Amino acid sequence: MRNFKRYASYEDFEREEYMRVKSFYENLEDIMDEELFSHCDDPFDFDEKKADKADQLKEIEL
């Protein structure tokens, strides 16, 4: 069971919630800056022409 944190006032709750959301978005920006993930990456976008070209390049290397 989850222990709910008690706040002295609603302002304390708002401040902590704001900081939590702010840190989430800062971390998200850091991830995007490091280019670990790209907004162009689409795991469901399969292009046969690109796959065929990649296969051809692999054959050339061998």
C-alpha positions as CSV (number, residue, x, y, z in Angstrom):
1,M,0.0,0.0,0.0
2,R,1.2,3.4,-0.9
3,N,2.1,6.0,1.8
4,F,0.8,9.3,0.9
5,K,2.9,12.3,1.8
6,R,1.2,15.0,3.8
7,Y,1.9,18.6,3.0
8,A,1.8,21.5,5.4
9,S,-0.1,23.5,2.7
10,Y,-1.4,23.2,-0.8
11,E,1.4,25.6,-1.8
12,D,4.0,23.0,-0.6
13,F,2.3,20.4,-2.7
14,E,2.2,22.6,-5.8
15,R,5.9,23.5,-5.4
16,E,7.0,19.9,-5.1
17,E,4.8,18.8,-8.0
18,Y,6.2,21.7,-10.1
19,M,9.7,20.6,-9.4
20,R,8.9,17.0,-10.2
21,V,7.5,17.9,-13.6
22,K,10.3,20.4,-14.3
23,S,13.0,17.7,-13.6
24,F,11.1,15.2,-15.8
25,Y,11.2,17.6,-18.8
26,E,14.8,18.6,-18.1
27,N,15.8,14.9,-18.1
28,L,13.8,14.4,-21.3
29,E,15.6,17.3,-22.9
30,D,19.0,15.8,-21.9
31,I,18.0,12.5,-23.5
32,M,17.1,14.3,-26.7
33,D,20.3,16.4,-26.6
34,E,22.4,13.2,-26.4
35,E,20.5,11.9,-29.4
36,L,19.9,8.5,-27.8
37,F,16.4,8.7,-29.3
38,S,15.4,10.7,-32.3
39,H,12.0,12.0,-33.1
40,C,12.6,10.5,-36.6
41,D,13.0,7.0,-35.3
42,D,9.9,5.0,-36.0
43,P,10.1,1.3,-35.2
44,F,7.1,0.6,-37.3
45,D,8.4,2.3,-40.4
46,F,9.9,-0.5,-42.5
47,D,11.1,0.6,-45.9
48,E,11.8,-2.4,-48.2
49,K,14.1,-0.3,-50.5
50,K,16.3,0.7,-47.5
51,A,16.4,-2.9,-46.3
52,D,17.4,-4.1,-49.8
53,K,20.1,-1.5,-50.1
54,A,21.4,-2.4,-46.7
55,D,21.5,-6.1,-47.7
56,Q,23.4,-5.1,-50.9
57,L,25.9,-3.2,-48.9
58,K,26.5,-6.2,-46.6
59,E,27.1,-8.4,-49.6
60,I,29.6,-6.0,-51.1
61,E,31.5,-5.9,-47.8
62,L,31.7,-9.7,-47.7
